[in-house]
Amino acid sequence: MRPRRSSPPLRVDPAWGTLYALALARVLVLITVFVLLSAMSFAAPLTSRVGGAGASDIVLGLTTYFGLAVAMALAALFYRRHFLGQLTAQLAVDLIMATVLVVLTGGMRSEFVVFYLVPIAGASLMLPTSAAFFTTSIAVLILLCDGFLRGLREDHAEPQLFQAGLYGAALFGITGLLRLLSVRLNKQEELAHVRGLDLQNQLEINRLVISQMEQGVIVVDASTTVRANNLASRVLLGMSRETQLTGRRLLDMPELRALGAEFQGWMQADASEPGWSNRAFTVATHDSSGNASAASRPLRIRFARPPSPQSGEFVIFLEDRNALEERAQQLKLAAMGRLTASIAHEIRNPLAAISNAGQLLAEDARDSMQIRLAGIVRENTSRLNRLVDDVLRVARREAPLSDEFALRNFVETWASEFARDRDLVAGTIVIRGDGLDVVKFEQSHLRQVLFNLVDNALRYCSGRPGSVEINLENAKEHDGRTQLWVIDDGVGVAPAERAAVFEPFFTTHARGTGLGLYLAREFCIANHAELAYDILRRAASADRNGFVVHFARADGSDASTRPFLDTIPVQSEFFRRDLA
């Protein structure tokens, strides 16, 4: 035989626990019997019933039973092997000792008949239904045999058998009731076990989700004591990744006292509604040399309370406002890219008409002025057509052609064409620096970048000779990256507006569209270069502000620029974290 395998299956640990509980209950029952026998002096009446069985035999039987019960309890507690063998041994000892005590004390008239309930209860709880009723049948057969033999000896067998039958029916009824209760209990236990596993899995999933969130999560109580937090919250607050926040009060930590004050203010206002707050916290940052410094990081804070009214805990969500704004900016740029692509597509038809009209005018041109004007129309329609193609390619995120050319020669050729088309005063645009480096950049893209930067400079410069400079600096002077500067003698971009100069549709000029600098930066990104507004520091003359293009390194090891298709920032530091 094997341990009970009926549905639901019996698990090892609960089965051993039940077996030990049965053994312990057996010991307690015997102790209670000893106490009652001693208190009520019950030994003499029992002796008179058995016709010759003395009290010493009964006490010996109870003592033997008690010793075996203690031994079986210790075995179930310390020697958890051979479960079925121990269970069978316990049931056999119960049946044998109950039979001995019943025979010694007068058969079915004995109070020790109740000892048969111990093996019946154990079999009903830990054995299948057939095995449980088999154990009960053994007890009933013992009672019938004892009644039959006593009836023959006392010449009234029928009452003895009838009484034994009643006892047997009662024992079968008790077995059926205990079996029914055991089956229901096992089902409830299985259900509780499954629900417990589901709850544990759900808690693990919640723990994993919270630990992987880019949002910072801090669980606090009304006294601002931290109950739980994730790694993102510590990173956003500028703390070390190993900092232990759990068990500490926000108000007791100088760097988090402002957060605790915000939380208490929300609680005093109305803790039933989610609260929002935007605040800049001073957090620890590190420069490129690894030196620690202090910087202000704007955070978006949200306070919330679980829906259960009995909950005494609150949740604080932390988000990096800069990251949110950058994500919103990426969405805006994506929408603007689709809009630009559609507009550029619609420009093609009128542009083709203008180009055809210019060609017809060139065929009928007679004097040099008409020929020059027709040439300007042809060249600019061709440039606009290239611009439309470039805008569409940027919108579709197509890889650039990566032309390789000498930067100085390219800039000089472009500048002469630009000055001719714009009819500028000689010397307005000055090219400085030798620019002997060979750069990798699609020429049509760089031509448009120069056009947008120089056109922007001419819009704000004085217009005098040398008011616009194109400064070329070799790679060996700047960590392997060739630089192209476009500066003018204007007032420059205001500090408050520098963060928005590359945003689409941002302009400070009445006739500007706000797309020139944005498209210039997108062309640079497409060619693995960077466009920034910076300060050109010079030893011979005063420093000047201007736009600088950092070309990609010749060996392709430029790790500071964004990859061509990488347009959405990812905070990878938040993807490996755990709850404290």
Phi, psi and omega in degrees: 000157179235163177301159186305128182238014180292164181277129001282151183296149181276128178268150190295307186298312177298325180295315177296323177296319178293320179297318178293322178297319177297317179296319179293319177298323178299316179297317181295322178297317180293321177299318179297320178297317178299318180295316180294318179297321180289320184286323187259001181050055188274355186292320183296312176302321180296322181294321181293338183279329187270359176060063176119340177286122183273168179295329179297325178294320180293315180296321177297318178296316178295320180295318177298316179299317180296317179298317177295323179297318179295319180296318180292325177294318178294322178295318179294333182275318189252336182244081186269069175221158177055061184303312184295323178296316179294318179297315180297319179297318180295316181294321179294318178297319179299313181296317182293311184291324176296319178296316180300314182293322179293317179296317181293333187248020170107019175073220187293343176281356182279143175290344181283003174298332181296341179295339176294340179291335181295307178293327178296316178296317179297317180294322181293326183277330190237001179237158175299170185300315181297318179293324179296313179291332176295317177297319178295323180297322178299315179297319181293318178298322177297317179294320179294318179295317179297319179293321181295314181294319179293327179292320178296321182288328183255008177060030170213071183287326185297313177299324179295316178294321180296317178295320177296322177297320177296317177298318180296318178298320179296317179295320176296320178297317178296320178298315179298318179295315179296323178296317179298314178296323180294317179298315179295321178296320178296321178296316178296324178294318178296317180297317179296323179295315179296316179297323177296318177296318178299317179296318179297318178297319180295320178296320178295320178295315178300319179298317180294316180298314182295321181292333181266359183288144171285336175288143171277137181233125176231126177257124182229164172257188185294336180270012181067020174283129183284126176264326180200158177198160178248173185296324182301322180296320180290323178293316181295327180274005175076022181264169175291151181297333182266005181298135180262111179260333185298130180091353180255152180268140178298323183289343180272351180255120184305320183287344181244008181296325178294322177295318177297322178293320176299318180295316179294324176297321177294319180296319179291331180285292180192098183282358181276343180249144177301138180248148182236147178207142175241122185213149177258122179255144175278116185238161180276129177233171181226137178276186183295337178273358180088004181280137181285143177214174181247136179218159181260121180248116178287130181241147172257119188246137176228130177257138181214156179235138177301152184294338181291126181291340180280349184287131177256016181246155181228158183241133176246120177259133180241134177225144176283115183295327178296318179295321178296316180294323179293322177295318177297323178295320179296321177296319179295320179293323178296317178295320179294325178297318177295320179295316180298320180297319179292320179294316180299324179295322181286339181287337186303316184296307178295331179293320177296322179295318179296318180298317178295319179296321178296322178294320177296320178295323180295326180293328182264000183289140182243316182264171185293326180296314179297320178296318179296316180296320178294323177295321178297317178300315182296314181294319183285326174293324176295319178295318178296322178295319176296321179298317178299316178299318180294319179297318179295321179292321177295319179296325178273359180057045176279147180292141179288170183281339178058057175290149176244129184201163177283126187294318184298314181297319181296315183294320180296316179298316181295318183296321180294319178294319181294316180295324178293315182291326183268356179055052183276158174293138182302134178087002179297318178258125181243134178254123181240156180091151183283321176057047183278352184291151172262125182248161178247110184195136178296128189297319179296325177293313181294325177300319180288324177298313178298318180301314183293319181291315181290320177300321177294320179295318179297333181292331186245358182274177181281339181089358179282163177301134181080009181288339177239128180242138168247108187255126181251128181234133185287161185292325184295342179271350187219057172056041174080010181238119177292142182236143175233118181255141170236110183231157179222173182265020178281188184283345180085177181276133179298143181304325182289342184255356186293329181288344186246005186294334182263006177281145179294142176070010175268124180207151175249004181256141185297327183257008181278157178257342181078015181250345186298305182293326178297313179295323178299317179293321180296322176295321178294316179299320180298332180258021177060035176243175180233141174240127183217164173254119189216187180249125176271111182267127182229141182280326186280335182218182185291149176293147181223147177275147178184180179265139183231136175254118175264108180287157178292152178294150183293330182274000178076013182264024181285107181262356184267345179269157178283140173301159187301316183266002182270092183252349180244122183290144179236125178271086187291342181294343182268001187264004176224090185211165180215159176287146177285000000 
